[in-house]
Amino acid sequence: MARILVVDDSAADRELAGHLLTKRGWNVVYGEDGRQALAQLRASAVDLVLTDLVMPEVDGLALVEQVKANYPAVPVVLMTARGSEETAVRALDSGAASYVPKNLVVRDLVEIVTRILDASKEHKSYKRLLGGLQAASFVLENDPELISSLVSYLSQVLRDSEMFGEADCYRIGTALDEALTNACYHGNLEVRSEIREHDPRAYRALANERRTVPPYRDRRIRVSADLTSGGARFVITDDGQGFEQATIPDPTLAENLEHPTGRGVFLMKTFMDEVLYNESGNEVTLLKRRSDKAEVDEPG
């Protein structure tokens, strides 16, 4: 049963909202202003806060900001009265989940709260599901669209799991894209970067041709992703012949900056904490540690 905190300095409005919610079967607790509401939140968990905007001590806007900062998983629904529209907009911008006009509370309150609670429950279940995601594996054909889709998916998983900030998620996505592109073009299709440097159209044409003929078309890219409390590890393996790492020119040298050869490896090493190749060069392991952890845990 959901537990809802109703906050309003008007006893009549507070009791009306509480009656409607209790009748629906939810457990309701009360606060007369934002200060009492924060005390309630500190004392015990609630699933949703329903609050008036104009109150003494701590008003609704300040309450929304405090809940957002300290209880981000708890949605806040506003009860708005005529004349509080500007404050309501500010509260929504600050993180409130929805609102119901006070003159429509009887008609709309239960429906709105039901929708917000359902969405919150789904989000919490999704977060729990992500928390249980320790390893996943994929097998890709040599298709750039599949590469883009997988990078987008893994980046979103990292964002939703809140393992990394937005900047790190972007960097990890870039590193994965470079590694997968290398596995596709240079590994499985065996199309050399030097061709792209001199004739990009010939580079693309050769890659497209090799996607349709053996042995290149039958090769696959294998990807494993391991997420732990310490960070993330990705292993990308292709079916190609591999390469000698010593043959890659240093892209950070001035004379090599405009050359495509080695650019992907450089970006991977810049954005990830470790980039490790196997002896043959057809498998790369990318490691990214969480900033608050010393090292990546080994998957169990």
C-alpha positions as CSV (number, residue, x, y, z in Angstrom):
1,M,0.0,0.0,0.0
2,A,1.4,3.4,-1.0
3,R,2.1,5.9,1.7
4,I,1.3,9.5,0.7
5,L,2.3,12.7,2.6
6,V,-0.3,15.5,2.2
7,V,1.0,19.0,3.0
8,D,-1.3,22.0,3.3
9,D,-1.8,24.7,5.9
10,S,-5.5,24.7,5.3
11,A,-7.1,22.0,7.4
12,A,-10.1,21.8,5.2
13,D,-8.0,21.3,2.0
14,R,-5.8,18.8,3.8
15,E,-8.7,16.7,5.0
16,L,-10.4,16.7,1.6
17,A,-7.3,15.5,-0.2
18,G,-6.6,12.9,2.6
19,H,-10.2,11.6,2.4
20,L,-10.0,11.1,-1.3
21,L,-6.7,9.3,-1.1
22,T,-7.7,7.2,1.9
23,K,-10.9,6.1,0.1
24,R,-8.7,4.9,-2.7
25,G,-6.9,2.6,-0.3
26,W,-3.7,4.5,0.3
27,N,-2.1,5.3,3.6
28,V,-2.1,9.0,4.3
29,V,0.1,11.1,6.7
30,Y,-0.1,14.9,7.1
31,G,2.0,18.0,7.4
32,E,0.8,21.6,7.9
33,D,3.7,23.2,6.1
34,G,7.0,22.3,4.4
35,R,8.9,22.2,7.7
36,Q,6.6,19.5,9.1
37,A,6.7,17.7,5.8
38,L,10.5,17.5,5.9
39,A,10.3,16.2,9.5
40,Q,7.9,13.5,8.3
41,L,10.2,12.5,5.5
42,R,13.1,12.2,7.8
43,A,11.1,10.1,10.2
44,S,9.8,7.5,7.7
45,A,9.6,6.8,4.0
46,V,6.8,7.9,1.8
47,D,6.0,7.0,-1.8
48,L,4.6,10.4,-2.9
49,V,4.2,14.0,-1.6
50,L,1.1,16.0,-2.3
51,T,1.7,19.6,-1.4
52,D,0.1,23.0,-1.5
53,L,2.3,25.9,-2.8
54,V,1.5,28.8,-0.5
55,M,2.4,27.9,3.1
56,P,4.2,29.5,6.0
57,E,7.6,28.4,7.3
58,V,8.7,26.4,4.2
59,D,6.5,26.8,1.2
60,G,5.7,24.3,-1.6
61,L,8.5,25.5,-3.9
62,A,11.1,25.1,-1.2
63,L,9.7,21.8,-0.3
64,V,10.0,20.6,-3.9
65,E,13.6,21.7,-4.0
66,Q,14.4,19.9,-0.7
67,V,12.7,16.7,-1.8
68,K,14.4,16.7,-5.2
69,A,17.8,17.2,-3.5
70,N,17.4,14.7,-0.6
71,Y,14.7,12.2,-1.7
72,P,15.0,12.1,-5.5
73,A,13.0,8.9,-5.9
74,V,9.9,10.5,-4.2
75,P,7.6,12.3,-6.7
76,V,5.9,15.5,-5.7
77,V,2.5,16.5,-6.9
78,L,1.4,20.2,-6.5
79,M,-2.0,21.5,-5.5
80,T,-2.4,24.8,-7.2
81,A,-4.8,27.7,-6.4
82,R,-5.6,30.7,-8.5
83,G,-2.8,33.2,-8.3
84,S,0.0,30.7,-7.7
85,E,0.5,29.8,-11.4
86,E,4.0,31.4,-11.6
87,T,5.2,29.6,-8.5
88,A,3.7,26.3,-9.9
89,V,5.8,26.7,-13.0
90,R,8.9,27.3,-11.0
91,A,8.1,24.2,-8.9
92,L,7.6,22.1,-12.0
93,D,10.9,23.3,-13.3
94,S,12.5,22.4,-10.0
95,G,11.4,18.8,-10.2
96,A,7.7,18.4,-9.3
97,A,6.1,15.5,-11.1
98,S,2.7,17.0,-11.8
99,Y,-0.1,19.3,-10.4
100,V,-3.8,19.4,-9.8
101,P,-5.8,22.6,-9.5
102,K,-7.5,22.9,-6.1
103,N,-10.9,23.5,-7.8
104,L,-10.5,20.1,-9.6
105,V,-9.2,18.0,-6.7
106,V,-12.3,16.0,-6.3
107,R,-12.4,15.1,-10.0
108,D,-8.7,14.7,-10.9
109,L,-6.6,14.0,-7.8
110,V,-7.0,10.2,-7.6
111,E,-6.4,9.8,-11.3
112,I,-3.2,12.0,-11.3
113,V,-1.8,10.4,-8.1
114,T,-2.5,6.9,-9.6
115,R,-0.5,7.7,-12.8
116,I,2.4,9.2,-10.9
117,L,2.6,6.2,-8.5
118,D,2.4,3.7,-11.3
119,A,5.2,5.5,-13.2
120,S,7.3,5.7,-10.0
121,K,6.8,2.0,-9.3
122,E,7.8,1.2,-12.9
123,H,10.9,3.4,-12.6
124,K,11.9,1.7,-9.3
125,S,11.5,-1.7,-10.8
126,Y,13.6,-0.7,-13.7
127,K,16.3,0.5,-11.4
128,R,16.2,-2.8,-9.5
129,L,16.4,-4.6,-12.8
130,L,19.5,-2.6,-13.8
131,G,21.0,-3.3,-10.4
132,G,20.7,-7.0,-11.2
133,L,22.3,-6.6,-14.6
134,Q,25.9,-7.8,-14.2
135,A,26.7,-9.2,-17.6
136,A,25.2,-9.1,-21.1
137,S,26.5,-10.4,-24.4
138,F,25.8,-9.6,-28.0
139,V,26.7,-11.0,-31.5
140,L,26.7,-8.4,-34.3
141,E,26.9,-8.6,-38.0
142,N,29.1,-6.1,-39.7
143,D,26.4,-3.5,-39.9
144,P,27.1,0.1,-38.8
145,E,23.4,0.5,-37.8
146,L,23.8,-2.3,-35.4
147,I,26.9,-0.7,-34.0
148,S,25.1,2.6,-33.4
149,S,22.1,0.8,-31.8
150,L,24.3,-1.1,-29.4
151,V,26.3,1.9,-28.4
152,S,23.1,3.8,-27.8
153,Y,21.6,1.0,-25.7
154,L,24.7,0.5,-23.6
155,S,25.1,4.3,-23.0
156,Q,21.5,4.5,-21.9
157,V,21.9,1.6,-19.5
158,L,24.9,3.3,-17.9
159,R,22.9,6.6,-17.6
160,D,19.9,4.9,-16.1
161,S,22.0,2.9,-13.7
162,E,23.6,6.2,-12.5
163,M,27.0,4.5,-12.5
164,F,28.6,7.4,-14.3
165,G,27.8,11.0,-15.0
166,E,26.6,12.3,-18.3
167,A,30.1,13.3,-19.5
168,D,31.6,9.9,-18.7
169,C,28.6,8.1,-20.4
170,Y,29.4,10.1,-23.5
171,R,33.1,9.3,-23.4
172,I,32.4,5.6,-22.9
173,G,29.9,5.6,-25.8
174,T,32.6,7.2,-28.0
175,A,35.2,4.6,-27.0
176,L,32.7,1.8,-27.6
177,D,31.8,3.2,-31.0
178,E,35.5,3.4,-32.0
179,A,36.2,-0.1,-30.8
180,L,33.2,-1.6,-32.6
181,T,33.9,0.3,-35.8
182,N,37.5,-0.9,-35.7
183,A,36.3,-4.5,-35.2
184,C,33.9,-4.2,-38.1
185,Y,36.0,-2.4,-40.7
186,H,39.6,-3.2,-39.8
187,G,39.0,-6.6,-38.1
188,N,36.3,-8.5,-39.9
189,L,36.2,-6.7,-43.3
190,E,40.0,-6.1,-43.3
191,V,39.7,-2.6,-44.9
192,R,42.8,-0.6,-44.1
193,S,42.7,3.0,-42.7
194,E,45.2,4.1,-45.4
195,I,42.5,3.6,-48.0
196,R,40.1,6.0,-46.2
197,E,42.9,8.5,-45.9
198,H,43.5,8.6,-49.7
199,D,40.0,7.8,-51.0
200,P,37.0,7.7,-48.6
201,R,34.7,6.6,-51.4
202,A,36.8,3.6,-52.2
203,Y,37.0,2.8,-48.5
204,R,33.3,2.7,-48.2
205,A,32.8,0.8,-51.5
206,L,35.3,-1.9,-50.5
207,A,33.6,-2.3,-47.0
208,N,30.1,-2.6,-48.6
209,E,31.4,-5.2,-51.1
210,R,33.1,-7.3,-48.4
211,R,29.9,-7.4,-46.4
212,T,28.3,-9.5,-49.1
213,V,31.2,-12.0,-49.9
214,P,32.9,-14.8,-48.0
215,P,34.8,-15.0,-45.8
216,Y,34.1,-11.4,-44.6
217,R,30.3,-11.6,-44.6
218,D,30.3,-14.6,-42.2
219,R,32.4,-13.0,-39.6
220,R,30.9,-11.6,-36.4
221,I,31.6,-9.1,-33.7
222,R,31.2,-10.5,-30.1
223,V,30.6,-8.1,-27.3
224,S,30.4,-8.7,-23.6
225,A,29.5,-6.1,-21.0
226,D,30.1,-6.5,-17.3
227,L,28.8,-4.0,-14.8
228,T,29.9,-4.1,-11.2
229,S,29.8,-1.8,-8.2
230,G,33.3,-0.7,-9.2
231,G,32.7,0.2,-12.9
232,A,32.2,-1.3,-16.3
233,R,34.2,-3.7,-18.5
234,F,33.6,-4.3,-22.2
235,V,35.2,-7.0,-24.3
236,I,35.0,-6.8,-28.0
237,T,36.2,-9.6,-30.2
238,D,36.2,-9.9,-34.0
239,D,36.9,-12.8,-36.3
240,G,39.6,-11.1,-38.3
241,Q,43.3,-11.7,-38.5
242,G,44.2,-9.1,-35.8
243,F,47.0,-6.6,-36.0
244,E,50.3,-5.6,-34.5
245,Q,49.8,-2.7,-32.0
246,A,53.4,-1.5,-32.7
247,T,52.3,-0.7,-36.3
248,I,49.8,2.0,-35.2
249,P,51.3,5.5,-35.4
250,D,51.0,7.8,-32.4
251,P,48.0,10.0,-33.4
252,T,49.0,12.6,-30.7
253,L,52.1,13.5,-32.7
254,A,51.7,16.6,-34.8
255,E,52.5,14.9,-38.1
256,N,49.9,12.2,-37.4
257,L,46.9,14.3,-36.1
258,E,45.2,14.6,-39.5
259,H,45.7,10.9,-40.3
260,P,42.8,8.4,-39.5
261,T,45.2,5.6,-38.6
262,G,45.3,5.1,-34.8
263,R,42.7,7.8,-34.1
264,G,40.2,5.2,-32.7
265,V,42.8,3.6,-30.4
266,F,43.9,7.1,-29.2
267,L,40.3,8.0,-28.3
268,M,39.7,4.7,-26.5
269,K,42.8,5.2,-24.4
270,T,41.9,8.8,-23.7
271,F,38.4,8.1,-22.5
272,M,38.8,4.7,-20.8
273,D,40.9,3.9,-17.8
274,E,42.5,0.8,-19.5
275,V,42.5,-0.5,-23.0
276,L,44.0,-4.0,-23.3
277,Y,44.5,-6.1,-26.5
278,N,45.0,-9.8,-26.7
279,E,48.2,-11.1,-28.3
280,S,46.7,-11.5,-31.8
281,G,45.1,-8.1,-31.7
282,N,41.5,-9.2,-32.5
283,E,40.1,-8.6,-29.0
284,V,40.1,-5.4,-27.0
285,T,39.1,-5.0,-23.4
286,L,37.9,-1.6,-22.3
287,L,37.7,-0.7,-18.5
288,K,36.1,2.3,-16.9
289,R,36.2,2.7,-13.1
290,R,33.7,4.7,-11.1
291,S,35.2,7.8,-9.7
292,D,34.5,6.8,-6.2
293,K,36.1,3.4,-6.5
294,A,39.7,2.5,-6.6
295,E,39.4,-0.4,-9.0
296,V,36.9,-2.4,-11.1
297,D,35.6,-5.5,-9.3
298,E,36.1,-8.8,-11.0
299,P,32.7,-10.2,-12.1
300,G,31.6,-13.1,-10.0
